[in-house]
Amino acid sequence: MISMFKVIKEQISCFYLIRRLSMFELKSANSNHYLGMLWEIINPMIQIAIYWFVFGLGIHKARPGNDLVQGVPFIYWLISGIVVWFFINPAVLEASKSIYTRINFISKMSFPMSVIPSYVIMSKFYQHLMLVGVITVILQFTEFKFTVYFLSLPYYMFALLVFLVALSLITSTLATIVRDVQMVVQSIIRVLLYLTPLLWAPYDFKYNYLLELNPFYYIVEGYRSAMLGQGWYFLEHLQYTGYFWVITLVLLAIGSALHVKFRNHFVDYL
């Protein structure tokens, strides 16, 4: 617990630094492109079009009577959930290798190492905000216009950020010690794409409760409820909300303990 409070204190005290470094990370990643940061929107939209073509017009349409998912046309159900994945996927992968790929940068700067995964995640969060903005505008031309439930969206964003930071403290520490961990993380992320309700509706699945053990399930469904105006998901599923935060705090405690224990020896593992 002491390590967790120490890491939380470092995040709060270095919040300004995290924002500055994340903006630098985002700009440098797109500095060689003519369209610059527009690619942060173009690439996800191309992938959404492919997913819609394969799963919406292909697999989903091939099943009679399944044009709607929970009363929502598949395309709107898809984009309101998949927007979360375009943040989760790069954030987890990049944050996991953030420490050992930036060790030279660390040696030239004086700040807590726990800041590194955080600013990498924050750099991906800017892209997420832009994509959420684009999809929100698109939904205004449908029957799923802005409602009061949209006000719960910042809560889900905050919850996701905390979870990703907690997870990244574990993966970035272990990946620095053992490089193979990065490959394991990549494999798990590929699997989670299909174990999270992003491309197919799991509501008729007999063992749906097993899928709900995945914390990303909570976030995705929360985003959909907020963006499609379907209710206050975190209040209507209080037990699931409690489960999510317990898992998040446990991961944060484990990740903080691991990070604080090994961070003074990271250079020895390189």
Number of C-alpha atoms within 10 A of each C-alpha: 12 11 18 22 13 14 24 15 12 16 19 12 11 17 15 11 15 22 16 14 19 22 18 13 17 20 14 12 13 15 12 9 10 9 11 14 17 13 14 19 15 13 11 19 17 11 13 18 14 13 19 20 15 14 18 20 15 12 12 21 16 12 9 7 8 13 17 14 17 12 9 14 13 22 20 21 23 23 25 23 23 24 22 23 18 20 23 21 16 16 23 24 19 18 24 28 23 23 26 19 13 11 15 11 10 16 10 8 9 8 13 14 20 25 21 22 27 26 26 28 26 25 23 24 21 16 20 22 13 15 22 19 12 13 16 19 13 14 18 11 9 9 9 16 15 16 13 11 17 20 13 18 18 12 14 20 18 11 16 21 19 17 20 21 28 24 22 32 30 20 26 29 27 20 21 26 18 12 15 11 18 19 12 12 17 15 11 11 17 11 11 18 16 11 18 24 22 23 22 17 15 17 12 7 10 8 10 11 11 10 17 18 14 15 19 22 18 24 24 21 20 25 27 24 22 23 29 22 17 16 18 17 21 19 10 10 13 11 10 17 16 12 15 21 15 12 16 21 15 15 21 27 21 18 26 27 19 19 24 20 12 16 16 10 12 16 16 10 11 12
